[in-house]
Amino acid sequence: MPSTSLSLFLRSLILCLIVFTLSACATVKKPLTGIVAGREVETLQSSMSVSVRTGEHTTSGRGFLVYRQPDRFHLALLSPFGLTVFEVFIDGDKITCLVPSKQLAYSGRFSELPPDSPLQSMAMMKWVQVHPSPASIPPGTKETIDPSGDHYYFDDHSLVDHKVSPEGDKVAYQDYGNVDGVAFPETIVISSRYGTTVRIVFDEPQINQPVEDGALTPVTEGYKVLPLAEFKGF
């Protein structure tokens, strides 16, 4: 091979190796640093994007989520103009949904929901946030089963990658980041046994900041309140 061709070949090979190395580095997960042992999510406030797929029907948009241990949630979906189009409040086994444009509220217990209700995925919110602390997982553990029968799968850093319930519900925790010393998954994908899939992507989450009761309490004054089982969508 002529020296000029050899020189071009070597330079091309080196360039390819550099590109390959950079690409490989970009796909390798880096271990999280600055995580405080024992610190967990006690409260969460975050804007988010959310998509819900039930059968052939898909709804997506932006909104926000407020959470306070152990089982209080407020999820709201917003229009492109910032108006609230749908809200869900969860307090233990009780759920209240508000549809402001129709001045309708639906309230009841999760046990009242029919299997094909689009709200079945909301019934999993408490289950989603329950997982073992990374400090309790021995290094190298890939999977374990808790007393309730939930099957946990872990990544190389002892963080929960996903878990599956005995009934077939599944939640995947993705894109972990350090948020105030907590290893927090900024993407959560919930797949229920009934065929509903919810994908939530958090944007600049705030963890363990004060949350007032008013942010977690539905205001139904002026709304027509209907049984939860009558909710068909918004």
C-alpha positions as CSV (number, residue, x, y, z in Angstrom):
1,M,0.0,0.0,0.0
2,P,1.5,3.4,-1.0
3,S,2.6,5.6,2.0
4,T,0.0,8.2,1.2
5,S,-2.9,5.7,1.1
6,L,-1.5,4.1,4.3
7,S,-1.5,7.5,6.0
8,L,-5.1,8.2,5.0
9,F,-6.1,4.7,6.1
10,L,-4.5,5.1,9.5
11,R,-6.1,8.5,10.0
12,S,-9.5,7.2,9.0
13,L,-9.1,4.2,11.4
14,I,-8.1,6.5,14.2
15,L,-11.1,8.7,13.5
16,C,-13.4,5.8,13.5
17,L,-11.9,4.5,16.8
18,I,-12.4,8.0,18.4
19,V,-16.0,8.2,17.2
20,F,-16.7,4.7,18.4
21,T,-15.1,5.4,21.8
22,L,-17.2,8.6,22.2
23,S,-20.4,6.8,21.2
24,A,-19.7,4.0,23.7
25,C,-19.0,6.5,26.5
26,A,-22.3,8.2,25.7
27,T,-24.3,5.1,26.2
28,V,-22.6,3.8,29.4
29,K,-24.5,4.6,32.6
30,K,-22.4,6.6,35.0
31,P,-22.8,5.8,38.7
32,L,-24.7,8.4,40.6
33,T,-22.6,10.5,43.0
34,G,-23.7,12.5,46.1
35,I,-26.6,10.2,47.0
36,V,-27.3,10.4,50.8
37,A,-27.8,7.0,52.4
38,G,-31.2,6.6,53.9
39,R,-32.7,9.7,52.3
40,E,-36.0,9.0,50.6
41,V,-38.8,10.8,48.8
42,E,-41.2,12.2,51.5
43,T,-42.7,14.8,49.2
44,L,-42.5,15.5,45.5
45,Q,-43.6,18.5,43.4
46,S,-42.9,18.5,39.7
47,S,-44.1,19.5,36.3
48,M,-44.3,16.6,33.9
49,S,-45.4,15.3,30.6
50,V,-47.7,12.3,30.7
51,S,-49.3,10.0,28.1
52,V,-52.0,7.4,28.8
53,R,-52.8,4.6,26.4
54,T,-55.9,2.4,26.9
55,G,-56.6,0.0,24.1
56,E,-56.5,2.1,20.9
57,H,-57.1,5.4,22.7
58,T,-54.1,7.6,23.7
59,T,-54.2,10.8,25.6
60,S,-51.1,12.9,26.3
61,G,-50.2,16.3,27.6
62,R,-48.4,18.3,30.3
63,G,-49.3,18.8,33.9
64,F,-47.9,18.5,37.4
65,L,-47.8,16.1,40.3
66,V,-47.8,16.7,44.0
67,Y,-47.1,13.8,46.4
68,R,-46.8,13.4,50.1
69,Q,-46.1,10.2,52.0
70,P,-47.6,7.8,52.5
71,D,-50.4,7.9,50.0
72,R,-51.6,11.3,49.0
73,F,-51.4,12.5,45.4
74,H,-52.6,15.4,43.2
75,L,-52.1,15.0,39.5
76,A,-53.3,17.6,37.0
77,L,-53.3,17.7,33.2
78,L,-53.1,21.2,31.5
79,S,-54.2,22.5,28.1
80,P,-51.6,24.0,25.8
81,F,-52.8,27.4,27.2
82,G,-52.1,26.4,30.8
83,L,-55.8,25.7,31.8
84,T,-56.5,22.7,33.9
85,V,-58.5,20.1,32.0
86,F,-58.4,17.2,34.4
87,E,-57.4,16.5,38.0
88,V,-57.0,13.4,40.1
89,F,-56.7,13.5,43.9
90,I,-55.8,10.3,45.8
91,D,-56.0,9.9,49.5
92,G,-55.4,6.3,50.5
93,D,-58.1,4.2,48.9
94,K,-60.2,7.3,48.0
95,I,-60.0,8.9,44.6
96,T,-61.7,12.1,43.3
97,C,-61.5,13.3,39.7
98,L,-62.4,16.7,38.5
99,V,-63.3,17.8,34.9
100,P,-63.5,21.6,35.1
101,S,-64.8,22.2,31.6
102,K,-67.9,20.1,32.5
103,Q,-68.1,21.0,36.2
104,L,-68.2,17.3,36.9
105,A,-66.5,15.4,39.8
106,Y,-66.3,11.7,40.2
107,S,-65.6,10.4,43.7
108,G,-65.4,6.9,45.3
109,R,-63.1,4.1,46.3
110,F,-60.7,2.3,44.0
111,S,-62.5,-0.9,44.7
112,E,-65.5,0.5,42.9
113,L,-63.7,0.9,39.6
114,P,-64.6,-1.6,36.8
115,P,-61.6,-3.5,35.3
116,D,-61.7,-1.5,32.0
117,S,-61.8,1.9,33.7
118,P,-59.2,4.3,32.4
119,L,-58.5,5.2,36.1
120,Q,-57.2,1.7,36.9
121,S,-53.6,2.9,36.3
122,M,-54.2,5.6,39.0
123,A,-55.0,2.8,41.4
124,M,-51.4,1.8,41.1
125,M,-49.8,5.1,42.2
126,K,-49.3,3.9,45.8
127,W,-47.8,0.7,44.5
128,V,-45.5,2.5,42.2
129,Q,-43.8,4.6,44.9
130,V,-43.2,1.6,47.2
131,H,-39.7,0.0,46.7
132,P,-36.8,-1.0,48.9
133,S,-34.1,1.5,49.8
134,P,-30.9,1.0,47.7
135,A,-29.0,0.7,51.1
136,S,-30.9,-2.4,51.9
137,I,-29.9,-4.2,48.6
138,P,-26.6,-6.1,48.8
139,P,-24.3,-5.1,45.9
140,G,-24.7,-7.4,42.9
141,T,-28.3,-8.3,43.6
142,K,-30.2,-8.6,40.4
143,E,-33.7,-9.5,41.6
144,T,-35.7,-10.3,44.7
145,I,-39.2,-11.0,45.8
146,D,-40.8,-9.2,48.8
147,P,-43.4,-10.7,51.2
148,S,-46.3,-9.4,49.1
149,G,-45.1,-11.3,46.0
150,D,-43.8,-8.2,44.1
151,H,-40.8,-9.1,42.0
152,Y,-38.0,-6.5,41.9
153,Y,-35.3,-6.3,39.3
154,F,-32.2,-4.1,39.9
155,D,-29.6,-2.4,37.8
156,D,-25.8,-2.5,38.3
157,H,-26.1,0.3,41.0
158,S,-28.7,-1.5,43.2
159,L,-31.4,0.8,42.0
160,V,-34.8,-0.6,41.0
161,D,-35.0,-1.1,37.3
162,H,-38.6,-2.4,37.3
163,K,-40.9,-4.5,39.3
164,V,-43.8,-6.8,38.5
165,S,-46.8,-7.7,40.8
166,P,-48.2,-11.2,41.1
167,E,-51.2,-10.0,39.0
168,G,-49.0,-8.9,36.2
169,D,-48.8,-5.1,36.7
170,K,-45.5,-3.6,35.9
171,V,-43.6,-0.4,36.5
172,A,-40.3,0.6,35.0
173,Y,-38.0,3.3,36.6
174,Q,-35.8,5.0,34.1
175,D,-33.3,7.9,33.8
176,Y,-32.2,8.1,37.5
177,G,-30.6,11.3,38.6
178,N,-29.4,12.9,41.8
179,V,-32.2,15.2,43.2
180,D,-31.2,16.7,46.6
181,G,-29.3,13.5,47.5
182,V,-32.0,11.1,46.4
183,A,-31.6,8.7,43.5
184,F,-34.8,9.7,41.6
185,P,-36.1,8.2,38.4
186,E,-37.2,11.0,36.1
187,T,-39.2,8.7,33.9
188,I,-41.8,6.1,35.1
189,V,-43.7,3.8,32.8
190,I,-46.7,2.0,34.4
191,S,-48.3,-0.9,32.6
192,S,-51.4,-2.3,34.3
193,R,-52.8,-5.8,34.0
194,Y,-55.9,-4.3,32.3
195,G,-53.9,-3.0,29.3
196,T,-53.5,0.6,30.3
197,T,-50.0,2.2,30.0
198,V,-49.0,5.5,31.6
199,R,-45.7,7.2,30.9
200,I,-44.6,10.0,33.1
201,V,-41.6,12.2,32.5
202,F,-40.7,14.6,35.4
203,D,-39.3,18.0,34.7
204,E,-37.1,19.7,37.4
205,P,-38.6,17.7,40.3
206,Q,-38.5,19.2,43.8
207,I,-38.1,16.7,46.6
208,N,-38.8,17.0,50.3
209,Q,-40.1,20.5,50.2
210,P,-43.2,21.5,52.3
211,V,-46.5,20.5,50.8
212,E,-49.7,22.1,52.2
213,D,-52.9,20.2,52.7
214,G,-54.7,22.5,50.2
215,A,-52.5,21.2,47.4
216,L,-53.8,17.7,48.1
217,T,-57.5,18.4,48.8
218,P,-60.1,18.5,46.0
219,V,-62.5,21.5,45.9
220,T,-65.8,20.2,44.6
221,E,-67.9,23.3,45.3
222,G,-70.0,24.1,42.3
223,Y,-69.4,20.6,40.8
224,K,-71.9,17.9,40.1
225,V,-70.5,14.9,42.0
226,L,-71.1,11.5,40.4
227,P,-70.1,7.9,41.4
228,L,-66.6,7.0,40.4
229,A,-67.7,4.0,38.3
230,E,-69.5,6.4,35.9
231,F,-66.2,8.0,34.8
232,K,-65.6,7.2,31.1
233,G,-62.9,9.8,30.2
234,F,-62.6,13.5,29.8
